[in-house]
C-alpha cells in the first residue's frame, strides 16, 4: 500500500488497533515484514496511521480471516505497490485464494451436515 503522504496521520498505534481489529503487536509485525508501509513517525518515534492505512488493513483483515497465508499476503502487497500493471496477477492471486475459501466452506458445510445428522440421531435415541 502506498499511503498518500498529504493525508493527515491522526491515529496512534492503539487507535489503529482498535479501529482495525488487529493487535498492536500484529500492526508492528505487519509493518516489519512490509505488509504495511509509509507509516509516519512523530519526532519521538511514535507511529501515526492514516485512513489509507485503515482501508488497507481492512483488506489485510479479510485476507487473513479467510486463511490467506502471510507469504501470499506479502505477494499481494508487493503487487499492489508495483502498480496497476499487476492487476492481472492480483486477480489471479485472489481467484486462487477464493477457490481455497470455497473449498473450506464446502468442507465446513459437509461437516455441519454430519453434525446435524448426529444430533438428530442422538435425539431420536435419547
C-alpha positions in Angstrom: 0.0 0.0 0.0 1.3 3.4 -0.8 -0.1 5.9 1.6 -0.9 9.4 0.5 1.6 11.5 2.4 -0.7 14.5 2.2 -3.3 12.7 4.2 -3.2 13.6 7.9 -1.8 10.9 10.2 -4.1 11.1 13.2 -4.1 7.6 14.6 -1.8 6.2 17.2 -1.0 2.5 17.0 -3.5 1.9 19.8 -6.3 3.8 18.0 -5.4 2.0 14.7 -5.5 -1.4 16.6 -9.0 -0.5 17.9 -10.3 0.6 14.6 -8.7 -2.2 12.5 -9.3 -5.2 14.8 -5.6 -6.1 14.8 -3.5 -6.1 17.9 -0.7 -3.6 18.2 1.8 -6.4 18.0 0.3 -7.5 14.7 0.5 -4.0 13.3 4.1 -3.8 14.3 4.8 -7.2 12.7 2.9 -6.3 9.5 5.0 -3.1 9.3 8.2 -5.0 9.9 7.5 -7.6 7.1 6.3 -5.0 4.7 2.6 -5.6 4.7 2.1 -2.0 5.9 4.3 0.8 4.6 4.7 4.5 4.7 3.9 4.7 8.4 5.0 8.2 9.6 6.5 8.7 13.0 6.4 11.6 15.3 9.7 13.2 16.5 9.5 10.8 19.5 9.2 7.7 17.2 5.5 7.0 17.7 3.7 5.6 14.7 0.9 7.6 13.1 -1.5 5.8 10.8 -3.9 7.3 8.3 -7.3 6.5 6.9 -5.5 5.0 4.0 -3.7 2.6 6.3 -7.1 1.7 7.9 -8.5 0.9 4.4 -5.5 -1.3 3.6 -5.8 -3.0 6.9 -9.4 -3.8 6.1 -8.2 -5.7 3.0 -5.5 -7.5 5.0 -8.0 -8.5 7.7 -10.3 -10.0 5.1 -7.4 -11.9 3.6 -6.1 -13.1 7.0 -9.6 -14.0 8.3 -10.2 -16.1 5.2 -7.0 -18.0 5.7 -4.6 -16.5 3.2 -1.0 -17.4 4.3 1.3 -14.5 5.1 3.5 -15.3 2.2 0.6 -14.7 -0.2 -0.5 -11.6 1.6 3.1 -10.3 1.2 2.9 -11.1 -2.5 -0.4 -9.3 -2.9 1.0 -6.3 -1.1 4.1 -6.3 -3.4 1.8 -6.4 -6.4 -0.3 -3.5 -5.1 2.9 -1.5 -4.5 4.2 -2.3 -8.0 1.2 -0.5 -9.6 -1.7 -1.0 -12.0 0.3 -3.2 -14.4 0.0 -6.0 -11.9 -3.8 -6.1 -11.9 -3.9 -9.5 -13.8 -1.6 -11.1 -11.2 -3.6 -9.7 -8.4 -6.8 -11.1 -9.8 -5.2 -14.5 -10.3 -3.9 -14.5 -6.7 -7.3 -13.5 -5.4 -9.1 -16.1 -7.6 -6.8 -18.8 -6.3 -7.5 -17.7 -2.7 -11.2 -17.6 -3.4 -11.1 -21.2 -4.7 -9.3 -22.2 -1.4 -12.0 -20.4 0.6 -14.8 -22.1 -1.4 -13.2 -25.5 -0.7 -13.0 -24.8 3.0 -16.7 -23.6 3.0 -17.7 -26.8 1.2 -15.8 -28.8 3.8 -17.5 -27.0 6.7 -20.9 -27.5 5.1 -20.3 -31.2 4.8 -19.2 -31.4 8.4 -22.2 -29.3 9.5 -24.5 -31.8 7.7 -22.7 -34.6 9.5 -23.2 -32.9 12.9 -26.8 -32.3 12.2 -27.3 -35.9 11.4 -25.6 -37.0 14.6 -27.7 -34.6 16.7 -30.8 -35.9 15.0 -29.7 -39.5 15.7 -28.9 -38.8 19.4 -32.2 -37.0 19.9 -34.1 -39.9 18.4 -32.5 -42.5 20.8 -32.5 -40.3 23.9 
